[in-house]
Amino acid sequence: MNIDILSKVRKTEAPPFLYTRIEQRLANLSNNTMPKNVVWALSVAFAILLFTNIYVLKTYSTDPYKTESLAESIYLLDNNMLYK
């Protein structure tokens, strides 16, 4: 019963030059690049962030009290004391 319905399906034709249009759009997408000054700015910002993180980790990892203080200051540890 359902197979009879499939025999009524007709083959469709694609519009002319569809394949070349798709290829051209894909080629245009691959040509989009970021300007070099943006790439340099992002690289410098990432490097500064990386070195800042390394500095903070090295500075606070030597003293356990400093590590706890840092964690409390960014609210990673619960502190239920009302007064310090």
C-alpha positions in Angstrom: 0.0 0.0 0.0 2.7 2.5 1.0 5.0 1.4 -1.8 2.4 2.4 -4.4 2.7 6.0 -3.1 6.4 6.0 -3.7 5.9 5.1 -7.4 4.1 8.4 -7.9 7.1 10.5 -6.8 8.6 12.5 -9.7 12.2 13.4 -10.1 12.9 17.1 -9.8 15.3 19.2 -11.7 17.7 21.7 -10.0 17.8 25.3 -11.3 20.6 25.9 -13.8 23.9 27.0 -12.3 22.9 26.0 -8.8 26.1 24.0 -8.2 28.3 26.9 -9.4 26.4 29.4 -7.2 27.0 27.1 -4.1 30.7 26.8 -5.0 31.0 30.6 -5.3 29.3 31.2 -1.9 31.7 28.6 -0.3 34.7 30.3 -1.9 33.5 33.7 -0.6 33.2 32.3 2.9 36.7 31.0 2.9 38.1 34.3 1.8 36.8 36.1 4.9 39.7 36.6 7.3 40.2 38.8 10.3 42.4 41.9 9.9 45.9 41.4 11.1 45.7 44.2 13.7 42.7 42.4 15.3 44.6 39.1 15.4 47.6 40.8 17.0 45.4 42.6 19.6 43.7 39.4 20.6 47.0 37.6 20.8 48.5 40.2 23.1 45.4 40.3 25.3 45.5 36.5 25.6 49.2 36.6 26.5 48.6 39.2 29.1 45.8 37.2 30.6 47.9 34.0 30.6 50.9 35.6 32.3 48.7 37.3 34.9 47.1 34.0 35.7 50.5 32.3 36.0 51.8 35.2 38.3 48.7 35.0 40.6 49.0 31.2 40.8 52.7 31.3 41.7 52.2 34.1 44.2 49.3 32.6 46.1 50.3 29.0 45.9 53.3 29.3 48.3 51.3 30.4 51.4 48.2 28.4 52.3 46.7 31.5 54.2 47.1 33.6 51.0 45.4 30.9 49.0 42.4 30.8 51.4 42.3 34.6 51.4 42.2 34.7 47.6 39.5 32.1 47.5 37.4 34.0 50.1 37.9 37.3 48.2 36.3 35.8 45.0 33.7 34.0 47.1 34.9 30.4 46.4 34.8 29.5 50.1 31.9 29.9 52.4 32.7 32.1 55.4 29.9 32.2 58.0 31.7 34.6 60.3 29.7 37.8 60.9 32.7 39.8 62.2 36.4 39.4 61.5 
